[in-house]
């Protein structure tokens, strides 16, 4: 059963929340983050993307980046614009995007439950990205950003959340992308904590690398922490916003291929011969599961993927069928986690970005996908399978810098700041 942990959040004072809250680290590039934080010294991007405060020539994995992130996190904690809760708390967090509401519980969850698979993953992680996130956690002595989890709807939890929303919110603001963010502090969290004891599994929606990094950081700190205590060290928990499945909205996660093994026209002829392609279409967004759209040589084309030869739920995902029939046999992309010839573009950016990146010569091919459903995600998780990387893109995104989990007081002196494999 799942455990919800209250925590002593470090958070902005309400009058500063709008200038502090930022998009999460993984939805913007370094250049985009630098532009967004320009003239905004309080933006949490200085913590989430600390390389923006260094010379543009500095590699994002340079020691200086992690040291700057730690310094910026400590400055955030000690700032007059933030405060730390006196007692552990949990929160209700609602996002409204284009009139659609998504409301969850913001608290901490257990590293042990992630390791023991009460918190279930559906996607494999990339080792380099794991290393990067683990080092940020170790260096900052904090979990700066929450991950997104989902659970099967429970009426008792819904009722408790509805009651909280009738109280005065802690924060209520609309970000520059038009998404409204409202946060309530829960007075007397015991009811929600008890209610989660009836939740059998939590499913990772967004944040696989941060979950794995939290686990790796905890294992690293556990090795050197010989202080006996009845309290669970802060590094054994990490922050999450937990949403009911009925509130989740998944967008497509599209693909780019940088180099084709032949000319675009020859590749299109191969596709047509193998699968029958509808050429030069007007609408590049697939209308149903099993349909994909390809952009190359200045035009969009549509085809239907054959059913997988596999028998598992994961085999029938569109992203898996694309790999089975196109990426692996013809483009020799057998490991999308590591292959530098493939990239991934979140659906929120639309198909215009796909066209732009192909037309500019950056890539030879773009693939517009139909979204994976939340039911598919949970079914894959329940069967113990893992999706291909970048199978789901969730919107709206959580705002960073609202509630930070600082566990520095639980870390022994001289603890490591670098992960091991």
N, C-alpha and C positions, 0 to 999 in steps of 0.2 A: 504493500500500500504506500501511497505517496505521502511525503511529509512537507508541510509548508512551514518555513522558519521565519519569524519576525527578525528584523535586523535594525541596527542603529544607523540609519542612512545619513550620509552627508548630502545636503541638498541646498539649492539656492534659496535665499530669502525671496519671498514672493515678488517683491518689487524688481528683482533682477532676473527672474526666470526666463523671460523672453530673450534677453541678450546673452544668456548662458547656454540654453538648450540648443543642441545642434543635431544634424543628421548623424547617423552612425558611421563609423569609420569605413565600412566596406561598401558603401553605396556611392562613394565619390573617389576620384583619383587624387593624388597629391596635388596636382595642379588645380583641380576644381576646389579642393579644400582650402588651398592657399587663397584663391580668389574669394571664396565665401567668407573667410575669416579676416579679410583685409579690412583694417580699421575697426575690428571688433576684438579687442584684447581679452574680453571675458568669455568669448565663445569657447565651448567645450571642445571644439576641434583642435585647440592647442594641446589638449590632453590626448584625444583620440587619434590625432594625426600630428604628432609633435615635430615631424620633419619639416612642417611648414614654417617653423621658427628658425630653421637652419639654412645654410647656403643651398640653393637649388641643386648644386652639384653633389651634395652628400647623399650617399646610398641610403635607402630606407631601412637597411639592416645594419647600418653602422652603429657602433657602440654609442656614439653621440646621440642618436635618435632615441634610444631607450633611456639614456640618462636624462635627456631633455623631457621625455614623457614623465619620468618620475618626479623631476623638479616641478613640472607644471601641475601634476596631480597634487603634490604637497602644497603648492601655492593655492590651489583650488580649495583644499581642505582648510587651510589656515586663513583664507580670505575673509574680509569683513562682509562680503556679499553672500557667504554661505554659512550654514550652521549644521551641527550634528544633533540628531535626536538624543534626548536624555535616556529614553527607554527604547527597546526594540519594538518595531511597529511593522505592520503590513499596510498596503495601500490598494485602492481601486483605481485603475487607469483606463480611461475611455478615449478612443480616437474616433473622430468623425471625418470621413473622406467622401466627397461627392454625395452627401446625404446618408451614407451607410455607416452605422455604428458598430464598433468593435470594443468590447469591454472585458477586461481581465483583472486578475489579482497580481499585484506586484509584491513579491517577497523573495526570500532565498530558498533554494532547494539544495539537496545534499549531493556532494561529490560521491559518497558511498552508494547512493541510489542510482547515480549515473553509471558508476562502475558495475553495480549489480543488476543493471538493465531494468530497474523500475522506471527510470527515465530512458525511453527507447529511442534509438537513432534510426534513421532511414537512409543515411547518406555517408559514404566514405569521406574522410578528410584528406587534405593535401599536407604531406609532411612539412614542407617549407612554411606553409601558413600556420600550422600547429606550432612550430618552433617560434615563429614571430609572436603569436599571441601569448604563448607561455612565457616568453621572456618579458613581455610588457607587464604581465601579472606579477612575476617575480620581482621585477625592478620597481614597479609602482607600489607593491604591497597592497594592492587593491584590485577589485573587479570593477573597472570603470564603466562598462556598458552591460545592460541586461541581455539575456537571450529570450527567445520567444518559444513558449511551449503551448501545447494544446491538450485537451482531455475530452472524453465523452461527456456530453452535457449531464449535469446533475441538478435537479430542481432545487434541492436544498441550498446549493451554492448560489444559484441564480437569485433565490429569495434574499439571502444575506447581502449579496452585492446590490440588489435593488434598494434595500434599506439604507445602505451606506450612501447611495447616490441622492438620497433625500436630504442629506446634510450639506453644510457649506463646504465647497471644495477648497483644497489647499492651493491649487493652481487651475487656471482656466484661460487659455490663450490660443490664438490661431497663428500657426507658423506661416512663413512667407510662401510655402507651397499650397496654402489653403486648407491644410489639415488642422482640425481643432483638437487640442490636447487638454484633457481635464483629469486632475488627480485629486482623490480624496484620501485623507488619512483615516484609517479604521480605528475607532475608539473601542477597545476591547476586542482584540483579534482572536480570542479563544474559539469563538464560534466557527470562523473560517478555518482555523487550524484543525479543529475537530472534524469539520466537514470533509477535509481533504483525506482523512483517514479512510474514507469510503471510495477514494479514487484509486483504481488498481494500477493504472499506468499513466504516465505523462509522456507525450510524444514531442520530440524536438521538431519545431516548425522552422525556425530560423536561428542559426547560431551554433552549428555543429563544431566549428573550429574553436569557438569560445568555451563550449562544454569540454571538449577534449583538452584544451589548454588549462582549464580549471582543474581537471583531474591530474594532469601531469605536474602542474605547479604544486598541488597539494601533496602528491607523492614525493616531490623533491623536498618540500619543507618538512614533511613528516620524518624524513631521514635524519634531520639535524635537530628536531625538537624533542628534547628529553625532559621537558618540564611536565610533571604530573599535575593534572587539573581535572575537575569534574565537568568543567564547561567544554563544549565543542569548540575548537579553535576556528576563528573566522575563515581561514583558508580552506576549511572542509565544507564550506557552503559557497554558492555563487548566486547572483541575482537573476531573476527571471520574471517575465510577465506571462501569466498562465491564462489562456483564453479557451472558452468552450468551442468545440468543433463547429457549431452552428454559426459562429461569428467569423470564421476564418475565410479569407479571400486570397486565392492563389492566381497569379498571372503567369503567363508563359515565361520560360527562360530560353532565350534564343541562342543560336550558335553562329560563330564565324569560323571559316576555314581560311587560313592565310595563303596557302599555296596548294593549287590543284596539280595533279601529276600530268595533266594534259591541258589543252586549251579549253576555255569555257564552253565553246560550241561542241567540242568533242565529248566533254563531260555530260552535257545536256543530251547529246545523242545516245550516250550509254544509258543514262537514266530512262530515256524514252524507250529504248529497246528492251530494257529489263522490266520496267514498271508501267509504261504508258504515262506520259506527261501531258498535262494541259498547258500549252505554252501561251505566253504573253497575256497574262490575266490582269484584271484591274484591281482586285482586292487581295492584298498580300497576307491577310489574317485568316488562318484556317478556321472553318466554321464548325468542325466537329473532330472528335477523337479519331486518330488514324490518318489525318490529312496533314501534310506539311507543304510549305511553300519555299521555293528556292529563288534567290536573287543572284543573277550573274549576267555579265555582259549587257548590263543596262536594262534588264527586264525581269519580271516576276513570272514564275511557273509553278504549277500545282501538281501534286501526285498523292496517291493513297498508298500508305505503307502496308505491305502484306502482314498478316498475323504472324506472330513469332512462332518458331518451331518449339520454343520452350513451354513449360507447363506452369511455371510459377506466375504469381501476380506481377512481379517485377518485370518479367520477360515481356508482358503485354503493354508496358508503358510505351508511349510514343518515343521517348528519348532512347529507350532500350532498343526498340525496333529500328530506329534511325541508325543506331550503331551496328546492329546485326546485319542490316541489308546495304548500308551505304558507307558509313565511316570506317568500319573494320575491313570489309573485303576489298573495297575499291580505293580508299584513301589511306589505308594502313594506320588508322588512328585506333589503336587497340587499348590504349590506357589514357582516356581523356583527362585523368587527374594530373598526369605528368607530361603529356605530349604538348610541345610548344606550338604545334601547328593548329591548335583549336583554342578558341576563346568563347566567352559566354557573356551575353548582354541581357540584363533584366528587362522584362516586358514593359516596365514603366517608361522606358526610353523610346518605345514605339519602333515601328519599322522604318521610319525616316532615318534613324541613326544607322540601321543596318545598311540602307542604300548608300548613305554618305560614306561609310567606311569601306564599302566595296568600290564605289565610284572614285574615291580618292586614291585607289591603288593599294591601300593598306591591306586589304584582303581580297581573295578571288571569289569567295562564295559566302552568302549569308543564308541562314535557315530560319524561317519563322515557324514557331511551334504552336500547337494547341496546349492550353494549360493542363498540367496534372491536377487531378481533383484531390480534395482533402480525404475523401473516402479511399482513394488509391494509396495515398501516403500512409494512412493508418493500416490498411490491409497489407502493404509491403512490410511495415514495421512488425505487425503481428505474426507474419509468416517467418520472421527472422532474416529477411533479405535486406539488401542495401540497394538503393537507387543509384543509377549513374550520377556522377557529380553534376551539380547545378540543374536539378530537375524541377525545382520549385522556386518561385519568386513571390514573396508575400508583400502585400500592400494593405493598409499603410504601414510605414516603418515606425518603430519606436523612436522616440526622441532620446538622445543621450544627454547626460549631465543633470537629469532630474533627480535621481536617487542613486547615489554612488555607495558601493560596499567597500569601505576602507577597513582592512584587517591588520594594519601595521602594528598595532599594539600586541597582536598575537604571534608576531614573528620574532624568533630568537636573534640576538645579535650575531652578526657574521653569517647569516643565512645566505645561500647562493642566490645569484641573480641571473644565472644562465641555465637553461634547460639541458638535459642530457637526452640522448635518443632512447 
